[in-house]
Amino acid sequence: MRRALLDARSTLDSRAERDAALAARLAEELSRRAPRCVGFYWPIQDEFDARDVIAAWLAATSPDQSRLAALPVVTAPATPLVFHRWTPDTPMMEGRYRIPVPRDTEVLVPDLLLVPCVGFTRDGLRLGYGGGFYDRTLYAMKPAPQTLGIAYDLLEVQDLSAEAHDLALDAIVTESATYARPPGNPR
């Protein structure tokens, strides 16, 4: 299933229009949820690129409200992610798995995480790349951050077999909808 969804995402048509719609929906969610610090991801394998949305959100900071953004850093296999401060001007370097990470910035603790989805269900379950980094990270973060899965409509699946360690996300944001986890459906 993972391979088929990755293939479908890599050949997604009308990508510019889908990205613009997803960017607008994500910007609305950031405004509505009003986080102080957003943890997001550097886009790989045709994921939605949230950097422009995050940069605009950072730029809209008012004098009485500070906003921060952070990117995940893999410090070792099978460990939780650590988030380092990011701005559009942050110097980057190659991290593990060849994913760019901020160079020499402070560690932050996000109160909202944008989580990339290879696949998703409307009740907040996600299929990732199989490394378990986000599940380990969410279990380790206290207090738990708000979580928004980021995906394209095309990646919706009817059922994902959840394992005991899988945590449902608070909502999934796509180019056409935001699917909030149903009340009473805990992480």
N, C-alpha and C positions, 0 to 999 in steps of 0.2 A: 504494500500500500504506500509506504514512504516513497519508494522510487517512482511510482506512478504519479503521485502528487507533486514531487519535485519536477518531473518531466512536464506535467501540465502547467506548473507555474513558469517554467522556463520558456514556454511557447504561448503564454497568455497574450491574447490580442487586445488592441486598444489600451495598451499599457499606460500611455501618458494620461488618458482620460481617467482610467481607474486610479492611478496614483494621485491625480488632482482631487478626486472625490474622497479617497482614503485620507489624504492630507487634511482636507476640510473637516471631515468627521473626527479625526484625531485632535485637531486644534480645538474643536468644540468640547471634546472630552477633557482636555487639559484645562480649559477655562472652567468647566463645570466642576471638576474634581479639585481644582486649586491646590495642587501639590506644592511643596517647597523644593523638593529635590526629585528629579525624574531620572531613573536609570533606564537607559535604552540600549540599543545594540548597533554595532557597525554592520551594515548590510552585506550578506554573502549569499551566494547561490540564488540570485534573483529575488531576494526578499525586498519588501517595501523599504525605501530609504527614508527614514524619519528625520534625518539631520536638518533639513530646511525647516521642518515644523518645529523642532526643538530650538533651533537658532532663533526663529521668530518669537517663540515663547520666551526665551531668555531675554531678547531685546525689549520685550514689552514689560519688563520689570519696572515697578513704580518705586519711588524713594522709600516708601514704608514697607516694602515687601521685597525680600531677596529671593531670587530663584537660582537654583543650581541644577546642573545636568551631569551625568556620569555614565561612563562606558564600562562594561564588564572586562575584567582581566582574569584569565585562567592562570592561577599560580602553580597548580599541579593537577595532574589527572585525578579524577574522582574526589574533588574538593569543591566546596561552594565557591561561587564567583566573588571577586572583590571588585568594588566599583570605584573608579578613579575619575576625578573631576575632568570635565570636557567643556570647552568653549569652541566656537568655530575657528579660533586662532591657535588652539592647543597643538603643539608639535606632537606628531605621532611617530610610533615605531612599530616594527613587526613584533607581534606577540606569538604565543603558542598557536598552532594551527594556521599560522600565516595571517592572522586577523590583526589589523592595526589596533593599537591601544595607545592611550595617552602616555606621553613621556614625562616622567617625574612630576606627577600632580598628586595632590592629597587624596586620601581615601575618604569617600563619602558613604552615607547610609541613605539610600533613596526611600522616600515614603510612597512612591509610585513606580512600578516597573512596567515597561513595555516589553512584552515577551514575543519573540517571533514564533510563528506557527507554521509547520509544514502541513498540518491538517488540524481540524477542530470540530467540535460539536457545539450546538447552540447552548448547551448547559455548562460550558466552560472547560471541557476537557480539551487537551491539545496533544498533538503528536509533534515531537521535536525531531532532532537528528539522532537521538538514541544515546547520547552521552550522559544524560541525567543531570547536567549542570544546573538547570533552572529548578528542578525538583529539590536537589540538595540545598541550593541557595535559599529557596523559599522556606524550607524546614528550618534552616539555621537563622533566618532573620527574625529578630525580636525587637520591637513589635513587628508583626507581619505588615508588609507594604500592601497598598492597593495594587491590583494586577490587571493589566489590559493585554490580552492577546492581540497580535496584529497579523491579519491574514487577508487573503482575497476570497471573495464569494466562492470561487471555483474549488477552494480547498475544504469546503464543508463536507463532512462525512456524517452518516447517520449514527454510527456507533463506534466507539473506541473502547476496547477492553481496558478498563482502569485497573492498575495494580495498586496494592496497598500504599505505596509511596507516592502515587500520582496525586497531585493537588489540582483541584479545579481553579480556574482563573475567575476573577470577579466579573469580567466581561470580555467579549471578543469584538474587536472593531474591524469591519471590512469596508469596502468601498460603498456598500449600499445599506448597511445596518450596523447597529450595536446590539449585541446579544448579551444581556445581563444574566448572570447566574440566577436561577430561580431562588426565591426566598426559601429558607429551610434546607437548601442544598449546600452543606458546609464544604469547606476545602477538604 
